[in-house]
Amino acid sequence: MADQNVKSTCPYCGVGCGVIANASKIVGDPSHPANQGALCVKGSSLITSLKQPQRLLYPKIAGKTVEWEQATTEIAETIKRVCDESGPSAIGMYLSGQLLTEDYYVANKLMKGFIGSSHVDTNSRLCMSSAVAAHIRAFGEDVVAANYSDLENTDLIVLIGSNLAWTHPIVYKRVQQAKKQNPDLKIVVIDPRQTVTAEQADLYLALANDSDVYLYKGLMRYLIDNDALDNQFIARATQGFDELHHALISEDFSIENVSIVTSIDQKLLEQFYQWFKDAPRAVTVFCQGVNQSENGTDKANSIINSHLLTGKIAKLGCGPFSITGQPNAMGGREVGGLANQLAVHRGFDEQSIAEVKQFWQGPNIAMNVGHKAVELFDAVEKGEIRVLWIMATNPAISMPDTNQIRRALEKCEYVIVSDITPDTDTARYADILLPAAAWGEKSGMVTNSERVISRQRSFLPMPGETKADWKMICEVAQKLGFKEAFDFLSVADVFREHAALSGINSSNNKLFDISHLAMLSDDEYDTWQPKQWPMNTTNQQIFELQNGYPVFPSVSGKAQLVIPETNHLKTTSSSKSVDLKPENTFWLNTGRNRDQWHTMTRTGHVAALMQSEVEPCIYIHPESAKQAGLVEGKLVVIKSLQVNQLRVDEKRARHLAKVSFDSGLSKQQAFMSMHWAGAYGSGSAVNQSVLVKNDPISGQPAFKSSQVTIEPIDMGFYGASIGHVPESIAPNYISYQTLQPVGVWRYAGQMKMDKHSLLGELSQTGEQYLLIEQVWGFALVQLKPATKINSELVCDALHFFSEQPLGLDLSSLAELISKPLNIESFLNKMGCNNVKQQLVCTCFQVTDVMIKHALDTHQITSLSALTQQLKCGTNCGTCLPQVERLWADHQQLIPTITL
């Protein structure tokens, strides 16, 4: 199997790219409709990422390896005992968009149909549950109303709350190609941060924090004032217009006032409104910047309203498009993996409960909505949930207020963790660890952002005693006495039952009905080709048309125009205490790094993916930093301003990071990537300072708008070690970067570092060190002793110390490890030629220094010639803006000759 090419699906974002894989090579699948052969840098690095440094291979109870029989028996007996003592509501599950549809299905079935607990939620709650709630409010069902092909057949693309070029690079590549084919296509980016995506837009709107609803109410008001409504569509396909119209008449939503509230120049605002009004076709793509908010559902409904009011929906090139963050977030929604769903897009109404119970023949069907993610861990900390099973996710880092999550896990009576590694921040709290099959080893279905169901297929053997998640859940279920209901012989059996259950939607307006797939043969399942649901349409549009107008899956068949609230809009002055300095107060925005994935368990060990951001950084506008007394490269402490409101321990609601300048941010904004975790930098995990504020409708936490102070923190020394960190170092801050052939630790401490005392301590270990003093500080070369075979001294590790942040290119110095010591080479690498390089193109490992060198030494006369020579920008295209900037800067340096 390992040597054969297998068609599968990438396990990263919700784009759902097809891949052709074997044990030694992974390439894009040209036949897959999502990516047509293209892959981003993470997808291109999949073969390297499979080499997990620490793999969980056997079940462990209290840290000791046990047989599966003992593990599943103990889990079943514990669940039985706790159910007998406290009822089924004392059992909880926390799932993940990394699971396959079949894994999700059996977990949901066991919990809601047989144990009788609806306290099963998923990390998808953190990324797209506000979009789910908005879809249900507007359409009557959680349906995404657009396709990737719409982006290639439209006149206007609006990207709001989405850094698409970094988070979904292959979709953005399709946008770039559409723009190239149709230069009249207009692209608008709406984001508080001038991202790489914003740099490539025809119009960029830097809106004020959380002012999205005002922006869209202003758009709706503009459409009314300029007679730009599709009145026939409104009358035939929607309801609630009169109430919405009345709400929009207020002067609050005049273009003048909206300009003030959103901080967007009135001319730019009017330009956007006019473009939306005049465009025959428009697609609005929204992602976490909309969803991860205190009013994310209202933001999403505002976007949907704008399409309903103009009839720019349910036809080619039109629609609101919620794009998901994980490979199977959509599949989890389809099976009912959210706590407020029962199954197959059905809720906890009386009819749905009866129909699902009848199908499952479940003895103890859950009757009510369960705890959503934040509520779930609150209940764990209170002792209300006594058993918690966590699968394929790392809530000790990814949830808001991570210190509360850790307290909950510490207090929880029985924590089960299924994962591929024992090294996650969450796995440390497990009473029992279950070894899960990884991507490449497991098989099943996933659904991407445009509702295309694809196969993930195994092409590697399962190592040790790892198992597919659905299989381990079924084994526990059988020991709980539910053998007949969970006696699946294959993953195809699970999918067929899931498909059959969706048939209960055939008697109502729900669109998710794939029940004809219940008859798939094993061969048809094995050879499955990507298909989009609903599968009974011919025009790729999700809504059926009746007399030329869409029929929505609501009771009335019409879409609801929702009146979004604007009372969530916050001002920075509302929660300041009198002691705070305004210049040190910021809105903290969090998000993805182009090259990393979630909490780095998949990507942190890949050296190529660690180069774009080598340590935890807080990004601030340089003028704001100057005003606040913050110096680039120095450490700062980030503290939540919500500590007093939420009665949180101030010492815990804080984290450290290094300052980095970003002039694309407004002066009130700061940004930090969400990924830092585990050995890579869990002490700098941003969610320590992101405290709990949830959307009241969706339950989704507000990760994008936390108020924090950012203040300098005095450090006695800044240090770095290549190879390992001396035991005598006790830093206040530490991070780790994977490099080849060894890794790099960067750290800092508040105590002064005396070179002679340190050298004396280290020498007591019997190791040999060479002290080299520099103008910036000193270096210690740790040596391997000479042997009879090799009389040369070999460099074993390198340690650097300074009173100021180190400006060394540590990646070039890492090349000296395990090689004979050459003092001259070492001094050269530490000298004036040791210039920090910035990685521009991860796909082909092209740095800014390489680009500048090529421009200086080669006869390159065009941007295309540059990209052809170095290949930068020719794969996923996300580095093109930076390449273009370097090209433009170089062109300005070329002297002009006046004749």
N, C-alpha and C positions, 0 to 999 in steps of 0.2 A: 504493500500500500504506500509506503513512504517514498518509493521511487516513481509513483504514478502521478500524473497531473490530475488534480481534482478541482472542480469549479466550486467555489465557496463565496462567502460574503465577508467583507472587512468587519472586524469587531469594534471599530472605534465609533465615529459619530453617526448621526441618523441619516446621512446621505445614503448609506446602504450600497457602497460600491462592490461590484463583483470582482473576484480575484481568481486567478488560476494558480494553484499552489502545489508544491511538493516539499519534501523535507529540506531541500537545498535552495529553492528559489520561489519567489512569489511575484507575480506580475498582475497588472490589471486585465480584467476580462473584457475584450472588445465587444462581446455580444450582450453584455449586461446593460439594460436601459438606463441605469442611474449614472454610470461613469464612462461607458463606451471605451474602456481600456485605460483611462487615466487613473492615477493614484496620487494622493498627497504624500507629504514626506513621512507621516506616521504609517500610512499604508505601505509605502515603499520600504520601510524599516521593519516590517512585520517579521521577517525571517530572523532578524537579530533579536527582536524582542521576545521571541519564543524561548531564548536561552535564559530562563528565569534563574537568578542566582540562588535563591532559596525556595525549593519546591516542597510543598506539603504532600507527602506520598502515602501516609498511613493515618488512620484515625488515632486521635490522642485524647485521653481522659486525664485531666490534671497534669498534662505534660508528658504522660507515659503512653507509649505506643500500645494499642490494643487491636483486637480483631474486629471486623465490621459487625459480627454477630453481637459482641458485647456492647459496641457503641450504639447500635440501633435498639437493642433491648433496653439499655439504660435510658435512652431518650424516650422510648414509648412508655416505660414504667414511670418516669418522672412526669410526663404529660398526664397520664392516667391519674396518678396520685394528686397532682395539683388540681386537676379538674374535679376530682372527688371532694377535695378540701375547699376549693374556692370558686368552682364553676369554670366553664370554658373561657370566660372573659379574662381569666388570668393567664391565658396563652396568647403570645403575640408573634408575628413574623414581620421581618423587614427585608424586602426583596430588592431587585435591581434590574435596570434596563440592560445589563450584561447577560441576563438569563435568556434562554431561548423560549419561544412561545410554549413549548411542551413543558418545560420546567415551571414556568409561570402557571400553566393550567393546573398541574397536579397540586402545586402548593396552594392555589386558591381554592380548589375543590376540597382538599383535606381540611383547610381551616374553616371555610364558610359552609361547607355542606355536611361535614362529618364530626369535626371537633365542636363546631358551633360557635366559633369566634370570628367576628368580622374585623378584629384588630390585626389586619394584614395590610401593610402599606409598602411603598416602594420608593427608592431614591428618585424615581421620576417625579415624585411630588415636589422635589426641589427645583426642577427645571421646566416643566411644562404643564403643571396642573391648572394654572390660571387660564391657559389656552383651552384646556378641556372644559373648564367651567363656562368659559365664554361661548364655546361652540354649543354646549348644551342649552345655554340661555337663548342663544340666537336661533339655532337650527332645530333644537329638540333632541339632538344627538351629537356625540363627540365625533364630528367628521371634519377632516381637513379639506378645504374647498378649492384646492389648486394643485397643479402638477408641475414638475420641472419643465415640461414642454411649454407651459404657459410663459415662462421666462424668455423663451426664444421666439415668442409670437405675440409680443406686447409692444406698447408704445411708451410705457412708463413703468419703471421698477422703483418702488419705495422700499428702502431697507431701514427699518427702525428697530433700535435695540439689538442690532445684529452686526457683529464684525465678521461678516460672511467670508471674507478673504482668508481669515485665520481659522475660524471655527468650522466652516464647511467649504474647504478650498475647492473641491471639485464642482460643487454647485456654482461657486463664484467664477470658476473657469468657464462654465456654460454662459454666465452673464457676460463675461468678457468677450466670448466668441459671438454672442448675440449682438453686442455693441459693435463689434468689428464688421459683422454682416449688415447691420442696420445702423449707420452713424446717427440717424435721427432719433434712435432710442435714447430716452433720457433716464438718468439714474440719480435718485435723490437719496442721501444718507442722513438720517436723523439720529444723533447720538451726542451725549454730553462730551464725549472724547473724540478727538480727531484721529481716528484709527487709520490703519492701512486701507481699509475699505473706503473710508470717508475721503481719503486723498485722491481716490480714483473717480469720485462722483462728479456729475455735472453741477450738482447743487448740494452743499453741505449745510445742515442746520444744527448748530450747537445749542440744543435746548437746555434750559435750566433743570435742575434735579427734580424728577418726578412731575414734570409739567406736561406730560404726554396727553392727558385727558383734555386739558385746556387747549392744547394744540389742535386736537381733533374736533373738539367742540367748535373751535374757531373755524376749522375747515367746513364743518357741516353748516355753520351759520353763513359762511361765505357762499356755499352752494345755494342756500336758500335765497340770499340777497341777490344773487346773480342769475336766478332762474335756471339753475343747472341741475335740477332734480329730474329724475326719470319718473314722472308722476304715474305713468301707466304701470311701470314695474312696481312702484310703491303700493298702488291700489290692488294689483293682482297678486303680488307675491309677499307682501309684508303686512304686519299689524303693529300698532303702537305709534304711528306717525304723528297723530295730533298731539299726544302727550309729549313726545320728543320735540316737536316744533315749538310747543309752548315753553319748554325748558330752555330752548336755544335763543329765544327772543331777547333775553336779558343782555344788557350792555356789557356784562362781564365777558361776553364772547365776541365782542366787536374786534376787528383786526388790530385796532390800536391797543386795546387792553390785553389781548392775547400776546402781542409783541412785548409788552411790559412784563407779564407774568412768566413768559417762556424765555425772556432775554434774547429773543431772536429779532434781528433787525427787521423792521416792518416791510422793507422792500423785498428782502429774501423770503419772508413769510408769504407775501402776496404772490411772489414768483411760484412758490410751491403750490399754493392754492389754485393759481391759474393753470399750472401744468396739469394738476389733477382734474380740474374742471374740463379742460380742452382735450385731454387724452381720450381717444375712443376706447382704448383698452389700458388697464392698469393692474399691476400685481403689487401687493404689499407683503413683504417678507418680514416676519417678526420672530424674535427669539427671546433669550433670557433677559435682555434689557427691558423688555416689556413685562415678561412673566414674573420675574423675581422682584416683586414690588408689593408694597402694602395695598395697592389698588391695581394689581396686575390684571385681574378679571375685567375691571372697568376699562382699563387701557385697551385690552384686546377687543372688547365689545365696541369701543369707540372706532377702532380700525374697521371692524366688520360693518358697523353702521355706515361708514363712508362708502363702502362698496354697495351696500343695499340701497342707499339713497340715490345712487347714480346708475344702478343696474349693471355695475361692473363686477359681475359674479355669474357663475354657471355658464360661462362661455369661454372659448379659447382666448388665452392671453389676459384673463381677468381673475381676480379673487384675492381674498386675504389668505396668506400662506404661513401657517405656524410650522416652523421647522424644528425638529427635535434634536436633542443633544446626544442621545445614546442609540446604539444599533438596534435595540428592540424596545425602546420606550413605547412605540406604537403597539407592538405585540402585547405588551403588558396591559395596555389600555383595552385591547380587544378581548382579553380573557377575563378582565375584571380585577386586575391586580391592585387597584387603588381602594382604599378603605371605604370610600363612599360609593363604590360600585359593587354589584353582586356578581355578575358575569355577563359576558357577551353584550356589552353596552347597555345592560339593564341595571336598574337601581333597586332599592329596597321597598318598592311599592308592593301591594298585596298580590297583584297578578304576577309580577315577576318572581316573587318568592315562591308562589305556588308552582309556576311553570319550571323553574330551575330545580325545585325540590322533587317534582315529579320525574324530571329527566335523570337527575343524579340518584334518585331513591335514597337521598341523604337522610339519616336518622335524626340529625340535630342541626337543621338549617339555621344559619344566622338570620336574625330578624331585623336588625337595625344597623345603621351606619357605624363603622368602627372608628378607632382613633387614627387621625392623620399623623404624619411623621412626627411633628413636634409634640402633639398630644400623646403619641405613643411612648416617646421617651420620658415625658413627664409622668405618665402612668407607671413606667418602669421604676423611676426614682421613688415614687410614692409607695411602691410595693404592691400596687394593684395588678400589674402584670408581673408574674413570678417566673415565667419561662419565656425566653425570647430567642427566636431562631433567626439569625442574620445570614443572608446569602449574597455573595459576590459584590459586597459593597463595604465601605469603610466609614461609617457614620461618626467615628471618633474624630475624624478630620472634616468630613463633608457637611455635617449638620451645623446650623448656627449654634452659638454658645457651646462650643465643644467641651468646655469644662463641665457643663451640666450633663452632657452626654456621657462623659467619663464617670461622673459621680453615679449616674443611673446604672451604667454597666457594672461598676464596682459593687453597687448595692444589690443588683439583680441576683436572685436566688440561683438561676440556672441559665447560662448563656451558651447557645450553640452557634458556632460559626462555620459555615461552609465556604471554603476559599481554595485558591491554588497555592497560596503562600502562608506560612505561619508568622510572617514578619509585618503584617499591617498593624496600625495603631489599635484597631478594634480587636484583632485576634489575641492580643495580649490579655484581654478580659475574658476569654472563652474558658468555660468549664470543660467543654468538649469541642475539638476541632475535627472537621470532616474534610477529607481531601477530595476536592472537586476536579473534574476534568476541565482542561483549559481549552481555549480556542485552538482549533487544529486537531483536537482529540475527540470533540463531541460533535453531535449532529442534531439538526433540528431546523425549525423555521424562524425567520425574523421578518419584521415588517418595517419598512423605512418611512421617511417623512412624507412621501407621496403615496402611501398605502400599497406599495409593491411588496408582495410576499416572496421572499427568496429563501434558498436553502443555505445554511451553514453545513459543510460536510467535513468529516474527519479525514485527515490524510497522515496522521501520526498515531502510533499506538498509545494507549493510556499507560503511563508509567506507574510503577508500584501498585497500589491498590486504589487508585483514584477511580471515581465513579461519576457518571452524569448526575446532575442535580435531580432530575425527575426520578431517576432510579433510586437514589437514597431516600427521597421523600416517600416513594411507594413502599420501600422496605419498612420504614417506620409506620406507615399507615396500616400495613398488613399486620404488624405486631400490635397495633391498637385495636385489632379485630375487624378491620375493614378490607379483608383480603379480596373479596369478589370485586369490589368497586375499584381496586387499585392493582388488579392482576394484569397489567399491561405487559405484553411480550416484547414490544418494540416501541421506539419513539414514534413510528408511523401510527401505531395503535392509539397513542395519546392524541396525535393531531387529528385523526379521524373522529375521535370522540368530541374534541373541541369543535370541529367543523359541524358535527351533527347537532351539538347543543345550540349553535347559532341559528339553527332552523326554527327555534321558538320565535325568531323575529319575522318569520314569513307572514304572520297573522297581524302585524302592525306596520307602522310606517318606518321602522328602523331599517337602515341601509346595510348594516353589517350582517349579512347572511351568506355564509360560504358553505351552507349545508350540503350542496352538491359534491363537495370535496370529501364528504364522509364515505364515499364509495371508491376513493382512490385505492388502487392496488399497491402492493409493496413496490412493484417495479415503477409505477407512475410516481410514487412518492420519491423513490431514489433518483429518478430522472427529471424531477420537477424543474421547470423553467420559470423564471420570475414572472409573476402575474399580479396585476393591480385589482383590488376590489373597489367597488362592486364589479363583478365579472360579467354582468349581463348588459353592460352599456356598450355602445358602439363608438361614441365620440369622445371617450376618455374623461368626460365630465361626470362628476359624482351624482349630481341631481338630475332626475328625469324631468323632461319638459312636458308640459301639458298646455296646449294652445300657445306654444312659444314661450311659456314662463315656467320657471323651476318649481317643482313640488318639494318642499322641505320635509324632513322626517319628524315634524311636530304633529301634535294632535290635529291642528287646523290645516296642516299642509303649508302654512305660511311661516316666514321668518319673523322673529320678534325684534323690533327696534328697541334696544335697551337704553334707558336714560342713565348714562354713567355719572357717578358722583364725582365732585371735585373737592370735597371737604378733606381729602387726604393730603392735599398739597401742604407741604411743610415749609417753614422758613427757618433759617439757621438760628435766628434769635429765640425761637420758641423753647429750646431746651438748654440754653446756655446758663451756666451759673455765673454769678457776679465775679468769681475768681478767675474765669477763663480769659485768656488773651484771644481776641478775635483772629489775629494773624496766625495762630496755631490751630485753628479749628477748621476742619475739612469734612466734606462729604466723601466717604470711602466707597469706591466702586470696586467690585471684584469681577474677575473673569478668567478666560482661558489664555494660555500661552499657545502660540501656533504649534509648537513641537511637542507639547506634553499632553498627557491624558489623565484626567481626574487626580487621584492622589498618588500618582507616579509609580504605582505598583507594576504597571505594564511597561512604562517608558523610561523610568528613572535610571535603569541599569544600562540603557543604550547611550553610549558615549556621544554619538552624533546628535542625539536629540537633546542633550544637556548643554549644548554650546550657546544657544540663543539667549538663555537666562541662566547664568551659572550659580547664582545664589539668590536668596529672597530679597527682593527690591520693592520699595514703595516709590511709585512714580508721582512726581509733583512738578508743577510748572516752575521754571527757574526763578521767576520773579517772586512767586509765592514763597519759595524756599528761602530766598534772600531775606524777605520781610520777616519770616519766622525764625531766622537764624539757623537754617539747616544747610549743611555742607554736603555736596555730592560725594558719595562714597563712604560717608560716616554713618554710624548707626543711630537710629532714632527709636523711641518707644511710642507705639501707637496704642492709645487708650480709648475705649468706648465712652461716649458721653451718656450712655443709657444706664450707667451703673446705679445712679441714684433713683431713677424712675423704676427700675426693675429689681432694686435691692440686691445687686450682684456684687460679689467681692471684687473691689477695684484692683487688687493685686493679681487677680486671675484674668480679668477682662482686658488683657493687654498682650502685645507681642512685639518682638524686635524685627527690624529689617534695615537694609541699607538704602540711603537716598539715591534715587536716580532721576535725572531731569527729563521731562517730556513736555515740550511746548505745545503739544496738541491738547493738553488738558486745560480746562478753565482754571482760573485762579482760586476757585473754591473747591476744586475736585482733587482727589488723590486716587490712584489706582494700584491694585496689587493682584497678582495672579493667585488663583485658588489652589494651586497644586501642591505647595510645599507640605511634606508629610514625612513621617518615619525618620529614617536615618538621614534623609536629604535635608531636613529642616523642620521637624515637627514643632520646635519651639517658636518658629516663625509662621505657623499655620494661621492664616488670616481670620479664620472663623472663631478664633479665641476672642476677637474684638467685634465680631458681628453677632449682636445679641438678638433676641427673638422679637420680631415684629412680623406678623403674618397677614396675608390677605384674608379678610373675614369670610370670603365666599369659597375660595379654593384651598385655603390653608397653606398656601405656598409662602415660604419665608422671603423676606426682603433682603436679599444679599447685595443689592446695588446701591443702597442709600443709607448707610450707617453714619452717624455723626461721630467723629473721633477728634482727639487732639493728637498732634504729631510734634514731639518735643525731642531735642537733642539729649543724648545720654553720654556722659563722660566715660571714656574707656581708657584704661591705663596702657593697653597694648592692643594692636591688631596683629593677628598671626595667620599662618597657613602652613600646612604640612602636606607633603606629597609622599605617599606610601603608607603612613600611619601617624596617629597623633600620640605624642609621648604621654605616658600615664600621669606624669606630674602636672600636666596642663589641666586646669579646671576652669574652662571658659564660661562666661555668662551667655554667650551666643556661639552657635556652631551650625555649619551647613556642610553638605557633602556634594561633590560633583564627580560623576563617573568619568574617568578618562582612560585612555590607553597608554601604557600598559597598566597603570595603577591610578587610584583615585586621588582627589584633592579635598582636603578639609580646610575650610576657612573659618576662623573663629576670632573672638575678642573677649577680653576680660577687663574688669574694672580695677584690678590690682596692677601696680606697676611691674614691669618685667625686667629683672636685673639679669644681664647675660651671664655674669660670673656665677651667681647663685644657681641659675638654671643649669648651666654647664656642669657645676659641681654635683647637683642632684642627679643629672642624667648619667654622669660618669660613674656613679656608685653602682649602676646596674651592670657594669662591666663592658658596656658598649663603648665603641671608639667614635669620637666626634671631632670634627674640624670646625673651628670657629672662624668665620669670615666677616669682618666688620665692613659696613657700607655707610654711605652718607645718610641713607634712609633708615638704617637700623643694623641688624645683623642676621646672618644665616648660620645654621648649624648643618653640616653635612654628616649624616650618620653613615658609618662605614661597615661593610662586611669585612671581617678579618681575613688576611691573606691565608692561603692554604698551601700545602706542599704541591698540589697540582697547579694552583693558580697563585702566583706570587704577587699579582696586582691587587691593589686596594679597589674594592667595588663599592659604588654608591648604593646604599640600602634605602635611605630615606632622606628627605630634605625638609628643613624647618626654617621658617622665616618670621621675623619679629620686627615690629616698628611701632612707634608712638602714633603714627598716622596710618590711614588705610593704605594697604599695599597696592602699588601700581604695576606689579609684575605680570608678565604673560606666563602663567603657571603651566599652561599646556605645553609650551616648548621646553620648559624646565623638566617636565615629567619624562621627557625622552632620555634623561640622564640616568634614570633609575635602573639598577641591575647592570650597569655598564661600568667598565674600569674608570676610576676617577681621573678626569682630565681637568686640572684647575683652570687652565687657560680657556677651555671650552665653557666651563662653568661660569667663569667671570664674564665672558662675552655674552652669555645668555642672560646674565643678570644686569648687563650694562646698558648703555644708551640705546642699543639696537633692540632691546627687549620692549617692543611696542605692543600694547594690547591690541589684538585684532578683534573685530566684531564680525560674527558670522552673519552673512547676508542670505545666502542660499543654502539651506540645510540639505536639499536634495542632492546637490553636487559639491557640498562642502566648500563653497566659495566665500572668502572673506572680503571685507572692504579693502584691506591691504592688497589682496590679489587683484581686485578690480582696478585700484589706483595704479598698481604696477603695470598692468596690461595697457592702461590708457597712456601711461608715461613712456612705455618702451616699444609699443607696437603702433603701426599706422592704422589705427581704428578710426574710421570716418563716420560711423553711424552707430546708433544704439543697437540696431539689429546685428551689426557686425560684432559688437561686444558680446551680446548674449549668445551668438553662434559660437564664438571662440571659447568662452568659458562655460557655456551651457546654462548659466544662471538665468532663471526666469522661464526656462523652456519646458519645465515639467508641470508643477502645480500653479505657477505664476504668482504666488503670494509675495515673492520678493521683488517683483517688478517695480513697485514704487520706489523702493530704496535704491535699486539699480539705476533707475531713471534720475534720482536725485544726485547720485555720484557722477553720472554722465553729465548732468547739467552743471554741477559744480566744476567739473573738469573743463567744460566748454568755456566757462567764464574766465578760467586761468590762461586760456590760449590767447596770446597777444594778437591784436588786430593791426594790420599795416594799412595806413592811409596813403594813397598815391596822389 
